[in-house]
Amino acid sequence: MFQSFKRVLISAAIAVAVLPAMAADKLKIAVVPGAYADSINAAAKDAKAQGIDVEVIEFTDWTTPNVAVNNGDIDINYFQHQPFLDNAVKKNGYALASAGTGILANVGLYSLKHKNVADVPNNGKVGIASDPVNQGRGLLLLQKVGLITLKPGVGYLGSINDIASNPKSLRFVEVEGPQLVRITGDVDIAQGYPHFIVAAKAFDPSSGLAYSGIEDQQFAIQFVVKKDRVNDPVVQKFIRIYQNSETVRTVSKKSFSNDDRLYTLAWLKK
């Protein structure tokens, strides 16, 4: 009888041994290079220890990440603020929504030719984001420093067609936001994103001639998913990991050149 019992125990042990390990949850997250990618990669390491395998995929444009999430090829993208998302949904009919809030990145005006805004010459060239919302954000900053005046009420949805006054006859060069750092040396003044400048190691990200207000919560970067996954447990678990990770905070500070003027952890300010 003992031998029979022993055989049962051995058989049970073998059966347990051949059972597959419980599969980890998986997420594919789209980012753009720089601070956002760095922080997501940091969170991915913490998530691994908590049962989520994260694949981080970098894109260099601001269109494909939304297409990829909308098509179901990517679970989350992390590169855009709410006004940008709202505009993309309205324009393209995406079934996308924010599942949570991340970093709020400041924008600045940079020049490698002039030390002051007043030095920008007549007929000078201005580098500015090509997409509607970020272009409007850059134009508001140009208005703030007195280089242009916008039509009343256009706000961050303004475009170069909404410029009411351009006393220096400035000429505008429109490029996608991530590429602005590459043309800064070719224009007199350019809208700039400090985290992209840090990533490119092009010039000092703290050398801006002017900055937007980092208290502007609407421009915080969002964790964007398909609408039906806003409350997905795995998505929400990852966002909690990100928001509570000390490693994410350390990496983010470094990505913004250790300059607290250039960003804020927006989820802590709600």
N, C-alpha and C positions, 0 to 999 in steps of 0.2 A: 504493500500500500504506500509505503514511503517513497519507493521508486516511481510509482505512478504519480504521486503528488509532485515529486521533483521534476518529472517530465512536463507536467502542466505549468510549473513555474518557469521552466526554461522556455517553453513554447510562448508563454505570455511575454517574457522578456524579449524574445526575438521579434515578436509582433510589434512591440513598442519601439524597438530599435529601428525597424524598417519604415515606420510611419514618417511621412515627410514633416520637416519642421514647419511650424506655423508661418505662413507667408507674411512678410512685412507689408504694410501699406506703402503705396508708391505714389509719387507726385512728379509731374514734369512742370517746371517753372521757367517761364521765359523772362529774360532780363536784358538790359542794355549794359555794355561794359562800364566799369567805374564803381561808384559807391553802391549802387543798387545791387549789382552783381556780387560785390564783395560782401555785403551784408547778408544776402540770401545764401551765399556759399558758407558763411559762418553759421547761419541758422541750420543749414542742411546737416552740418556735423552734429549739432545738438539733437536734431530730429532723428538722426540715425540711431542714437542711443535710446530714443524713445519709440522706436518701432516704425519710423517712416523713412523709406528710401527716397531721396530727392535727387532727381536729375535736373541740373541747371543748364539751360540752353541760352546762349547769347545771340542776340540779334543786333544789327547795327542801324536799323531803321525804326520808325515809330508807326509803321503800318502792319507789317507782318505779324507781330505778336498778338494783335487783336484778331486777325484772320485765323491764326492758329488756334486760339482759345475758342473762337466762335465755331470752328470746324470740329472741335473736340480732339485736336492733335496735341494740345497743351492743356494742362489743368488750370494753371494760374499764370497771369503775367503781372510783372511788377516793374512798371516804368512810367506810368501816367497818373496825372491828377484828375480829379472829378470833372472839372470843366472840359478837359481834353476828351475824357471818356464820353461825356454827354454829347459832345459835338460828333464824335465818331459813331455813336449809336444813332443819332439823328440823321447823319449823312449816309450811313451804310446799312442801317437796319439791324445791327448786331443785337443778339439776345444776350447782352453782357451786363454785369452789375458788380459793384464793389462788395467784397466780403470782409474788408477791414482796412485800417489806416496804417501807413508806415511813416517814412521820413518826409519832412518838409524841407525842400531844397530852395535856397535863395537863388536869385538871378542877379547879375551885375552888368555894368557897362565897362568894357575893357578896351584899352588902346595900347598898342606897342609903338605908337608914333607920337602921342601927345600925353602930357602929364596932367592936364586939366580939361574938363569938358569944354570950357571956353576957347580952348586952342583948336578945336575942330574947325577946319576952314570952310569957306563958302564952296559949294559943289562937292563937299566931302562925301566919302562913301561910308555907308552904315551897313554892317552885317546884322541881319535879323532873321528870326525863325520863320520858316515858310508856312507852318501850319497855323490855322486861324486863331486858336486860343493862345498859344505861346507867342505868336506875333503880337497879339493884343497886349500881352503882358509886357513885352519888350517896348512897345510903343508907349505904354503908360509910364514906363521908367524914363524914356526919352522926353516925354512931356514933363515929368517931375523935375528934370534937370534943366528945362527951358529950351530944348532944341527944337521942339515942335509943339503944336497944339492940336488936339483931336476935336472932332465934332462932339457937342455935348451929349452925354449919356451913353456913348458907345462902350465904355468900360473895357474889360479884357476881351470883348468880342470885336473890338475895332481892328481894322486892317489898314494897310497903307493908303487905301482908297478913302479912308475916313480922316485923313490928315487935313485939318482946316487951315493950318498955318505952318509954313516951312521957310522961315526967314533966311536960312542959309542955303536954300535950294539943295538940300541933302539928297543924295542918290542912294537908293536902297538895294542891297544885294540879298536876295532871299535864298536860304539853304535850310536843310533839315537841322533841327536843333543840335543833334550830336556832332554835326560837322562844323558848327560855328567856330569851334576852337581852331580848326585848321585854316580858316580864312582870316582870322583876327589880324595877322600881320599884313594882309593885303588890303585892308580897309582902314579908315581913320578911327572908327570906333565900332565896337560890336557888342551885341547882346551875348552874354556868356553864362554858362552853367559851371560853377566852381568844381563840382565833382567830375565833370568831363575834363576840365583843365588839369585837375590832379592826375587823372588817369593817363592823359596824354603827355604829362610832364613838359608841357609847352612853355609855360611861364607861371609866375606867382599867382595862385588863385585868390590871394588876399590883396591883390594890387588893383582891384576894381576902382573906377572913378566914382561909382555910385552903386548902391544896392537897393533892391526891393525890400519890403518889410517881411521878415521871416515869420511875423505873427499871422500872416495871411493863410489861415487854415485851409481854405478851399483848394490851395495848390499842393497839399500833401499828397504824396504818392500812395496809390491804392493797390490792394491785392484784388485783381480783377479776375472773375470767373464767369462761367455761363450762369444765367439767372437762376436756373434750377439747382445750382450748387452753392449758393450763398451760405446756406446753413449746413453744408456737408461736414460731418464730424472730423474727417481727416484734414480738410482745408482749415477748419477752425482750430484744430489742434496745432497745426503748423503755425498759424498766425499767432497763437498764444505763445508758442515756443520762441518765435521771432521777437515778439514784444517784450518777453521776460528774460531774454538772453543777455548776459553781461558781455559775452563775446561779440554779439552784434553791436552793442553800444561802443565797445572798444574799437572795433574795426571801422564803424561808421565815423567816429571821431577822427581816426587816421585818414580815412578817405576824403574827409573835408579839411585836410591839412591842419588838423588840431585847432581849427578856428571856429569857435562857437557862434560867430556872427553869420556863418554860411549855411547853417542848417539847424533844425530842431527835431526832437523825437515827438512828432505830432500827437501820437496816441496818449502821451502823458499830459497833454494840454487840454484834453476834452473835458 
